[in-house]
Amino acid sequence: MILPVQLVPEELAVILFLAFFLDLALNEPPFAVHPVVWMGNLIGKLKKAAPSEYRKAYGVLMALVTITFAAAIAYAVLLLFSIEAIPRIISIFIAAYFLKATFSVRCLFEAAQEIRGKLETGKMDEARQGLSMYVSRNTSKLDENHISSAIIETVSENFVDGILTPLLFYAVFGPYGLIAAYIFKATSTLDSMVGYKDERHLQMGWFSARLDDVFNWIPARLSMFFIFLGSVIVGFSLKSYKRVNPAGAIQLALSDGLKTPSPNSGYPMSSVAGALRIRLEKPNTYVLGENYVYPVYEDVRLTAWIVMASSFVAVAASALIIYGIDFLTLG
């Protein structure tokens, strides 16, 4: 794929930081102008058209169509930089807006704080109901410990595919970074919509689920280092030295990272569990940090801030990667 314009590292970094600022400052855009919603709508239509036979082959085709569609969106955004009538600063803002759609720091932070607030005020039924919007398990009978565990699990797991991986894809692929981030986001959206193991989705979603595992494999294992640094920041900035154990983020990830059915989700979850010395448990599925105590609402608050701090580190690291790759290329 030939790019219309080669963006320089300074522009790529500005787009990155501006996208991060927009994500923290703004709510999610309306559905009509949300690129991920466009992808979801396409996947929904392709699901409805799925044949009763050759569903695995159709799943591969569906994934390729969706990924091509997503890449085309990113390529169209990059075309704006070749239009001389559009001021460069406007093109940069538009690119930042589209990059912002590939990750979501604020949404994860607010999800954790929402459930934490309900637990802190004793609104258990509301906490269970709110939690059901974020996890697939039955939440109707969960106690405070298991509600806290569930929201911590989903927030820490989504740090990888909802923040770290798209940022690293953007950084590593340089001028093609926006296209790479959109290819990943399309794969992640496919996995969230068809990557299930029930009878309806098993064949159709196989390719999307495996591709999502491949794309997240390295970022998931790197996540322990980002969470380690995020834990250091939170420990000092929130004066939570006694509650936060940064070294535990790496120690528990190395011992418990593969205890989940997913090859990737166990690493960020066990990293947070180790950093907070808490036990995360999905009944009849897995236990991470089995020698630690069950979490409470205060641990949910700390998780939200650890993921926020880790996201800052991820953005800074991505900027360094952009400049580092440019330096190596020039060298």
Secondary structure, DSSP 8 states (H G I E B T S, - for coil): ---SS---HHHHHHHHHHHHHHHHHS----GGG-HHHHHHHHHHHHHHT--SS-HHHHHHHHHHHHHHHHHHHHHHHHHGGG-TTS-HHHHHHHHHHHHHTT--HHHHHHHHHHHHHHHHTT-HHHHHHHHTTT-SS--TT--HHHHHHHHHHHHHHHHIIIIIHHHHHHHHTGGGHHHHHHHHHHHHHHHHHH---STTTTTTTHHHHHHHHHHHHHHHHHHHHHHHHHHHHHHHHTT-TTT--HHHHHHHHHHHTT-SSSTTTHHHHHHHHHHHTB-EEETTTEEESTTSB---HHHHHHHHHHHHHHHHHHHHHHHHHHHHHHHHHH-
